[in-house]
């Protein structure tokens, strides 16, 4: 059996806990901790995804969130780089809870933690878009989009200061939970933008141990 790997838990963000002050976008009522990113944990811990969370790798550390936490929904909707389709479908799954996974971490070398936002589908937690926001040096308290990937399925993580994008690969008959492989792409900040540093493709074998565990069959590293 093939399986997903490297996915964090789906975190639901409430739009009802927003306080807007000056140029900064604030959100209150967020719990600390949780899983999802290797260096910076999601802003909330409520999970509806069935995939197992990623463990923190040895030597990594949780990055502190900004004192004024970001309202990701408002950030995405005000961002001209976010596609109209993502904005149109960015609706609560239930009540006022949005399917957004938010994490904070140092990935652009900025003194202020960067914000990584993953937008997922309500029904099956498929990653629809991943974004990185960096505080504007000239306008403290405001954030600019320095990375976006809107080719689903996609999920962004921070690993030891690198931005890591995971993309499951499906065949025509593959079930959503069992891709035939995955691409893992590592990006590094150059001072003005992210550039691709490494790319690894893994193919999974069909069935092992009675279909209980996924097993990588071929790994290609560029």
Helices and strands as residue ranges (DSSP letters): E 12-14, G 15-17, E 18-21, E 24-27, H 72-77, H 84-89, E 92-94, E 97-105, E 114-120, E 127-135, E 143-149, E 155-159, E 162-169, E 181-189, E 194-204, G 209-211, E 216-221
